[in-house]
Amino acid sequence: MGKKFRMERKRQKNTQFNCMKKIIFSSFDDMHNPYYGGGGALSIHEIAKRLSKKNKVTVITGKYPGSKDVVIDKVHYKRIG
């Protein structure tokens, strides 16, 4: 293999694995919900926070009074319902 081919192949591999992915979690539980906050929401947040270092992560949760869409630790929270 020629040097040019090896360099092109290396560039393709780097591009393939460095692309940012979009990840969505869906859970009714929300860690700030005063009526239904629980351990599941904290677990999802920890996983989402770690994944958000290299990806765009959105967590979709149930809406509650006074809730709004926010970004916490680079994790986008979207409240629906």
C-alpha positions in Angstrom: 0.0 0.0 0.0 1.2 3.5 -0.8 1.5 6.3 1.7 -1.3 8.3 0.2 -3.7 5.3 0.5 -2.8 4.7 4.2 -3.3 8.4 5.0 -6.7 8.4 3.3 -7.7 5.3 5.1 -6.6 6.8 8.5 -8.6 9.9 7.8 -11.7 7.9 7.0 -11.5 5.9 10.2 -11.0 9.1 12.3 -14.0 10.8 10.6 -16.2 7.7 11.1 -15.6 7.4 14.8 -15.5 11.1 15.7 -18.8 12.1 14.3 -21.3 13.4 16.9 -24.4 11.2 17.3 -27.8 12.3 18.5 -29.1 10.2 21.5 -32.6 10.5 23.0 -33.8 9.1 26.3 -37.5 9.0 27.1 -38.7 8.8 30.7 -41.7 10.1 32.6 -39.5 10.5 35.7 -37.7 13.8 36.1 -35.1 14.6 38.8 -36.7 18.0 39.4 -40.3 16.9 39.5 -41.6 17.5 43.0 -44.4 15.0 42.5 -42.6 12.1 40.8 -38.8 12.5 41.1 -36.9 9.3 41.7 -33.7 7.3 41.4 -34.4 6.4 37.8 -34.1 10.0 36.7 -30.8 10.4 38.5 -29.4 7.2 36.8 -30.6 8.5 33.3 -28.9 11.9 34.0 -25.6 10.3 35.0 -25.5 8.2 31.8 -26.7 11.1 29.6 -24.0 13.3 31.2 -21.3 10.9 30.3 -22.6 10.4 26.8 -22.9 14.1 26.2 -19.1 14.5 26.2 -19.0 13.2 22.6 -22.7 13.2 21.5 -25.7 15.5 21.5 -28.0 14.0 24.2 -31.7 14.9 24.8 -33.8 13.6 27.7 -37.6 13.8 27.1 -39.6 13.8 30.3 -43.1 14.5 31.5 -44.2 18.0 32.0 -45.2 19.3 35.5 -46.3 22.7 36.8 -43.5 25.2 36.5 -41.3 23.0 34.3 -39.4 24.3 31.3 -36.9 23.0 28.8 -33.4 23.4 30.1 -29.8 22.3 29.6 -28.1 20.6 32.6 -24.5 19.4 32.3 -24.7 19.6 28.4 -27.8 17.4 28.5 -30.9 18.9 26.9 -34.2 18.3 28.8 -37.4 18.6 26.9 -40.7 18.4 28.9 -43.8 17.2 27.0 -47.3 16.3 27.9 
